[in-house]
Amino acid sequence: MSGNLRIERVVTAGVFELDGGSWDVDNNVWLVGDDDEVVIVDAAHDEKTITGAVGGRAVVAVVCTHGHNDHVTVAPQLSEHLHAPVVLHPGDRELWEMTHPGSRFRGTEDGERIAVAGTELEVIHTPGHSPGSICLHLPEAKALFSGDTLFSGGPGATGRSFSDFPTIISSIRERLFALPEDTKVHTGHGDHTTIGAEAPHLAEWIARGH
């Protein structure tokens, strides 16, 4: 990893809402970059806290790992105030419209590379938690930003609308568990893990279902 490249975590608190329910949640917002520029991974809840962590750096993009409200809460505001595009997989357009009807985003797709701080984040499309869920792989730092696709202890939830358990299992098995075992997984909520720590448990997850 180059000298100035770093990964910073910002934790924000708010409410996740879907299917008529609401849950208090803490979200991880990740800043990936150096002293000059950053990519914001997810736009959860609190614009002031996120912009404070950015400081005076240029923002390349606000990348949303998926369209659930708690990951896109302040995306349009960040986009406007930091002069950066919101990036979201178009598979989650319907979820996005639930929170930000009429607001625009730039679509992404599997394999896109987002340049920042002399390196690149690779987009991995990992549907299941939602149709447009993505993860971001940063090989130089042996890091993966998994959104709500993979957590310490299992896959993201699939019991609500727009989600599917067999699909998330396929995404994890075929795309994420193909990464090196020492890849550190920076999750959308809670503590980090590694690919090597989670991969042996796949059969257990399948057996217990969602």
C-alpha positions as CSV (number, residue, x, y, z in Angstrom):
1,M,0.0,0.0,0.0
2,S,1.4,3.4,-1.0
3,G,2.6,5.6,1.8
4,N,-0.4,8.0,2.0
5,L,-3.2,5.6,1.0
6,R,-5.4,4.9,4.0
7,I,-8.8,3.5,5.0
8,E,-10.8,5.4,7.6
9,R,-14.1,4.3,9.3
10,V,-16.8,6.8,10.3
11,V,-19.7,5.4,12.3
12,T,-23.1,7.0,12.0
13,A,-26.4,6.2,13.6
14,G,-30.0,6.3,12.3
15,V,-32.9,4.2,11.2
16,F,-33.3,1.5,8.5
17,E,-36.8,1.3,7.0
18,L,-38.2,-1.3,4.7
19,D,-41.5,-3.2,4.3
20,G,-43.2,-1.0,6.9
21,G,-40.7,-1.7,9.6
22,S,-38.0,0.4,11.1
23,W,-34.8,-0.5,13.0
24,D,-32.2,1.6,14.8
25,V,-28.8,0.9,13.2
26,D,-25.2,2.0,13.3
27,N,-23.6,2.1,9.9
28,N,-20.0,2.1,8.8
29,V,-19.0,4.7,6.3
30,W,-15.6,4.2,4.7
31,L,-13.3,6.8,3.4
32,V,-10.6,5.4,1.0
33,G,-7.9,7.7,-0.2
34,D,-4.9,9.9,0.8
35,D,-4.3,13.5,1.9
36,D,-5.7,14.9,-1.3
37,E,-8.7,12.8,-2.4
38,V,-11.1,10.2,-1.2
39,V,-13.9,7.9,-2.2
40,I,-16.8,7.8,0.2
41,V,-18.2,4.3,0.6
42,D,-21.9,4.6,1.6
43,A,-23.7,7.7,2.7
44,A,-25.3,6.8,6.0
45,H,-27.5,9.1,8.1
46,D,-25.3,12.1,9.0
47,E,-23.9,14.4,6.4
48,K,-22.0,16.6,8.9
49,T,-20.1,13.7,10.4
50,I,-19.1,12.4,7.0
51,T,-18.0,15.8,5.6
52,G,-16.1,16.5,8.8
53,A,-14.1,13.3,8.3
54,V,-13.5,14.2,4.6
55,G,-12.0,17.6,5.7
56,G,-10.8,19.6,2.8
57,R,-10.0,16.7,0.5
58,A,-11.5,16.3,-3.0
59,V,-14.2,13.6,-3.2
60,V,-14.0,11.4,-6.3
61,A,-17.3,9.7,-5.8
62,V,-19.9,8.7,-3.2
63,V,-20.3,5.0,-3.9
64,C,-23.3,3.3,-2.4
65,T,-22.9,-0.4,-1.9
66,H,-26.7,-0.8,-2.3
67,G,-29.9,1.2,-2.2
68,H,-31.3,0.6,1.3
69,N,-32.2,3.9,2.9
70,D,-29.6,3.6,5.6
71,H,-26.8,3.4,3.1
72,V,-28.0,6.2,0.8
73,T,-29.5,8.6,3.4
74,V,-27.5,11.7,2.6
75,A,-26.1,10.7,-0.8
76,P,-27.7,13.6,-2.7
77,Q,-26.6,16.1,-0.1
78,L,-23.0,14.9,-0.1
79,S,-23.1,14.9,-3.9
80,E,-24.2,18.5,-4.1
81,H,-22.0,19.9,-1.3
82,L,-18.8,17.9,-2.2
83,H,-19.3,18.1,-6.0
84,A,-19.0,14.4,-6.5
85,P,-21.2,11.9,-8.3
86,V,-23.3,9.3,-6.5
87,V,-22.5,5.9,-7.8
88,L,-25.0,3.0,-7.5
89,H,-25.7,-0.2,-9.4
90,P,-28.9,0.3,-11.4
91,G,-30.3,-2.9,-10.1
92,D,-31.2,-0.9,-7.0
93,R,-33.0,1.9,-8.7
94,E,-36.3,1.0,-7.2
95,L,-34.9,1.0,-3.7
96,W,-33.1,4.4,-4.4
97,E,-36.4,5.9,-5.6
98,M,-38.1,4.9,-2.3
99,T,-35.7,7.3,-0.4
100,H,-34.7,9.8,-3.1
101,P,-37.4,10.0,-5.7
102,G,-36.3,12.0,-8.7
103,S,-32.7,12.3,-7.6
104,R,-30.0,11.2,-10.0
105,F,-27.1,8.8,-9.6
106,R,-24.5,7.4,-11.9
107,G,-24.8,3.7,-12.6
108,T,-22.0,1.3,-12.1
109,E,-21.4,-2.3,-13.2
110,D,-19.4,-5.3,-12.4
111,G,-15.7,-4.8,-13.2
112,E,-15.7,-1.0,-13.2
113,R,-12.6,0.5,-11.7
114,I,-12.8,3.7,-9.6
115,A,-9.4,5.5,-9.5
116,V,-8.4,7.2,-6.2
117,A,-5.1,8.2,-4.6
118,G,-3.0,6.4,-7.2
119,T,-4.9,3.1,-6.9
120,E,-8.2,1.6,-8.0
121,L,-11.3,0.2,-6.4
122,E,-12.8,-2.7,-8.4
123,V,-16.6,-3.0,-8.4
124,I,-17.9,-6.6,-7.8
125,H,-21.6,-7.1,-8.4
126,T,-22.9,-9.3,-5.5
127,P,-26.7,-9.5,-5.7
128,G,-28.7,-11.1,-3.0
129,H,-29.1,-8.7,-0.1
130,S,-30.5,-6.5,-2.9
131,P,-30.5,-6.8,-6.7
132,G,-27.9,-4.1,-7.1
133,S,-25.6,-4.8,-4.1
134,I,-21.9,-4.4,-4.9
135,C,-18.6,-4.8,-3.0
136,L,-15.5,-2.9,-3.6
137,H,-12.1,-4.6,-3.8
138,L,-8.9,-2.8,-3.1
139,P,-6.1,-5.4,-3.8
140,E,-3.3,-3.0,-3.0
141,A,-4.5,-2.8,0.6
142,K,-5.8,-6.4,0.7
143,A,-9.2,-4.9,1.5
144,L,-12.8,-5.5,0.6
145,F,-15.7,-3.2,1.3
146,S,-18.6,-5.6,1.6
147,G,-21.6,-3.4,2.3
148,D,-24.3,-5.7,3.6
149,T,-23.3,-8.7,1.5
150,L,-20.9,-10.3,4.0
151,F,-20.5,-9.8,7.7
152,S,-18.5,-11.4,10.5
153,G,-20.5,-14.5,11.0
154,G,-22.5,-14.8,7.8
155,P,-24.3,-13.2,4.8
156,G,-26.4,-10.1,5.0
157,A,-30.2,-10.5,5.7
158,T,-32.4,-11.8,2.9
159,G,-35.8,-11.9,4.6
160,R,-37.2,-8.7,3.2
161,S,-38.3,-7.4,-0.2
162,F,-35.8,-7.4,-3.1
163,S,-33.6,-10.0,-1.4
164,D,-32.9,-13.6,-2.1
165,F,-30.9,-16.1,0.0
166,P,-29.7,-18.5,-2.7
167,T,-28.5,-15.5,-4.7
168,I,-26.4,-14.0,-1.9
169,I,-24.9,-17.4,-1.2
170,S,-23.9,-17.7,-4.8
171,S,-22.4,-14.1,-4.8
172,I,-20.3,-14.9,-1.7
173,R,-19.2,-18.3,-2.8
174,E,-18.3,-17.4,-6.4
175,R,-17.1,-13.9,-6.1
176,L,-16.0,-13.1,-2.6
177,F,-14.5,-16.4,-1.5
178,A,-12.4,-16.4,-4.7
179,L,-10.4,-13.5,-3.1
180,P,-7.2,-14.2,-1.1
181,E,-7.8,-15.5,2.4
182,D,-6.0,-12.6,4.0
183,T,-8.3,-10.0,2.4
184,K,-9.7,-7.9,5.2
185,V,-13.5,-7.4,5.0
186,H,-14.7,-3.9,6.0
187,T,-18.4,-4.4,6.5
188,G,-21.5,-2.1,6.4
189,H,-22.3,-2.7,10.0
190,G,-20.2,-4.0,12.9
191,D,-16.7,-5.4,13.1
192,H,-14.4,-6.4,10.3
193,T,-13.5,-9.9,9.4
194,T,-11.4,-11.7,6.7
195,I,-12.2,-13.9,3.8
196,G,-10.2,-16.7,5.4
197,A,-12.2,-16.5,8.7
198,E,-15.6,-16.7,7.0
199,A,-15.1,-19.1,4.1
200,P,-15.0,-22.3,6.2
201,H,-18.5,-21.6,7.5
202,L,-20.4,-21.5,4.1
203,A,-22.0,-24.9,4.6
204,E,-23.3,-23.9,8.0
205,W,-24.9,-20.8,6.6
206,I,-26.6,-22.7,3.9
207,A,-27.9,-25.2,6.4
208,R,-29.4,-22.6,8.7
209,G,-30.9,-20.6,5.8
210,H,-31.8,-17.0,6.0
